[in-house]
């Protein structure tokens, strides 16, 4: 009975995920809780205050628009890369992975713009408007340049810190944190970097 119920629950969660995608949502976190009668409840808006929700599915809320011109920001990227002695292909790879060249992209945790700067990072990098493409690129390149120096040229660690934060990399003894999102992010950026570097 429990095996059938678990199978049904997984099927139901998958169905909800497909419905959310089909509805054209930019992204949706799915939460669940089981009530006192053993009934499973799923929602993307956990509003009840007297129950304990469990996150079942986390979807990154970055809108990946089709038909974007990936060369649109090349001049800005080249200028910022030259200013901070960085490879323009790497910056382009980070932008592709972070926002798919959508300067209005916003993540679930509030990262903004082309290079997905968190408000605190944008402030530290003196970026007044994170949605302004040139300012965002300038701040993102400056921050990535700093991380590459911190990790003594280890690009994988710098990218992991860019994604998960310096604290996460430090917590795992200067290794890429064992977070699937971060590990996939590093691989994705390096793959794009190799592609744009040709």
C-alpha positions in Angstrom: 0.0 0.0 0.0 2.8 2.4 0.9 4.7 1.6 -2.2 1.6 2.4 -4.3 1.0 5.6 -2.4 4.7 6.7 -2.9 4.4 5.9 -6.6 1.2 7.9 -6.9 2.8 10.8 -5.0 5.8 10.9 -7.4 3.4 10.7 -10.4 1.3 13.5 -9.0 4.4 15.8 -8.3 5.6 15.1 -11.8 2.2 15.9 -13.2 2.0 19.2 -11.3 5.5 20.1 -12.6 4.4 19.4 -16.2 1.3 21.5 -15.8 3.3 24.4 -14.4 5.7 24.3 -17.4 2.9 24.0 -19.8 1.2 27.0 -18.3 4.3 29.0 -19.4 5.4 29.9 -15.9 8.9 31.4 -15.7 9.5 29.1 -12.7 7.8 27.7 -9.7 8.8 26.1 -6.4 6.6 23.3 -5.4 6.0 22.6 -1.7 4.2 19.7 0.0 2.7 18.8 3.4 0.7 15.9 4.7 -2.3 16.7 6.9 -3.5 14.8 9.9 -5.6 12.5 7.8 -2.5 11.5 5.7 -3.6 13.5 2.6 -0.8 15.0 0.6 -1.1 18.7 -0.3 1.0 20.3 -3.1 1.2 24.0 -3.7 3.5 26.7 -5.2 2.2 29.2 -2.7 2.7 27.9 0.9 0.2 30.1 2.8 -0.9 28.0 5.7 0.9 29.1 8.9 0.1 26.0 11.0 1.7 23.3 8.8 5.3 22.4 8.0 6.0 22.6 4.3 8.7 20.7 2.5 10.3 22.0 -0.7 9.8 19.3 -3.3 10.9 21.1 -6.5 13.0 24.3 -6.8 12.8 26.0 -10.2 15.2 28.8 -11.0 13.2 31.9 -12.0 15.3 33.2 -14.8 13.3 33.9 -17.9 15.2 32.4 -20.9 13.8 34.3 -23.9 14.3 32.9 -27.3 15.7 34.8 -30.2 18.0 36.9 -28.2 21.0 38.4 -30.0 24.0 36.9 -28.2 26.3 39.4 -29.9 24.4 42.4 -28.6 26.6 43.0 -25.6 30.0 42.0 -27.2 31.4 45.6 -27.2 30.5 46.1 -23.5 31.9 42.6 -22.7 35.2 43.4 -24.5 35.6 46.7 -22.8 35.0 45.3 -19.3 37.2 42.3 -20.0 40.1 44.5 -21.1 39.7 46.8 -18.1 40.0 43.9 -15.7 42.4 41.8 -17.7 39.8 39.0 -18.3 39.0 36.8 -21.2 35.9 38.1 -23.0 34.8 34.6 -23.9 34.7 33.7 -20.2 32.5 36.7 -19.4 30.2 35.8 -22.3 30.0 32.2 -20.9 29.0 33.5 -17.5 26.3 35.7 -19.0 25.0 32.8 -21.0 24.8 30.6 -18.0 23.4 33.2 -15.6 20.8 35.0 -17.7 20.9 33.8 -21.3 21.6 37.4 -22.3 18.4 38.7 -20.7 19.3 42.0 -19.0 16.0 41.9 -17.0 16.5 38.4 -15.5 15.8 38.0 -11.8 16.5 34.9 -9.8 14.5 33.5 -6.9 17.0 34.9 -4.4 17.0 38.4 -6.0 20.1 38.2 -8.3 19.6 40.7 -11.1 20.6 41.4 -14.7 22.9 39.9 -17.2 25.5 38.6 -14.7 22.9 38.0 -11.9 24.4 40.3 -9.3 23.0 40.0 -5.8 22.0 43.5 -4.4 24.9 43.3 -1.8 27.4 42.4 -4.5 26.1 45.1 -6.8 26.5 47.6 -4.0 30.0 46.4 -3.2 30.9 46.6 -6.9 29.4 50.1 -7.1 26.6 49.1 -9.5 23.7 51.5 -9.0 21.4 49.9 -11.5 21.9 46.1 -11.9 19.5 46.1 -14.8 21.6 48.5 -16.8 23.6 46.1 -19.1 26.9 48.0 -19.2 26.9 48.6 -15.4 25.9 45.1 -14.7 28.7 43.6 -16.9 31.2 46.0 -15.4 30.3 45.0 -11.8 30.1 41.3 -12.7 33.5 41.3 -14.4 35.0 43.2 -11.5 33.6 40.7 -9.0 34.7 37.6 -11.0 38.2 39.1 -11.4 38.4 39.5 -7.7 37.3 35.9 -7.1 39.9 34.6 -9.6 42.6 36.4 -7.6 41.2 35.1 -4.3 41.4 31.5 -5.6 44.8 32.1 -7.2 43.7 31.5 -10.8 41.6 28.4 -10.0 38.7 29.2 -12.4 36.5 26.3 -11.2 36.6 27.6 -7.6 36.1 31.2 -8.7 33.0 30.1 -10.6 31.7 28.0 -7.7 32.1 31.1 -5.4 30.4 33.3 -8.0 27.4 30.9 -7.9 27.3 29.7 -4.3 29.3 32.4 -2.4 32.8 32.5 -1.0 31.4 31.2 2.3 30.2 28.0 0.7 33.6 27.3 -1.0 35.4 28.1 2.3 33.1 25.8 4.2 34.1 22.9 2.0 37.8 23.5 2.4 38.2 25.5 -0.8 36.6 22.9 -3.0 33.5 23.1 -5.2 30.6 22.7 -2.8 28.6 19.5 -3.2 25.5 21.3 -4.4 24.1 20.0 -7.6 23.2 23.5 -8.9 26.8 24.8 -8.3 28.5 21.8 -9.8 26.3 21.9 -12.9 26.8 25.7 -13.1 30.6 25.3 -13.1 30.4 22.6 -15.8 28.0 24.7 -17.8 30.1 27.9 -17.8 33.2 26.0 -18.7 31.4 24.3 -21.6 30.2 27.7 -22.9 33.7 29.1 -22.3 35.2 26.4 -24.5 32.5 27.1 -27.1 33.0 30.9 -27.2 36.8 30.6 -27.1 37.0 28.9 -30.5 
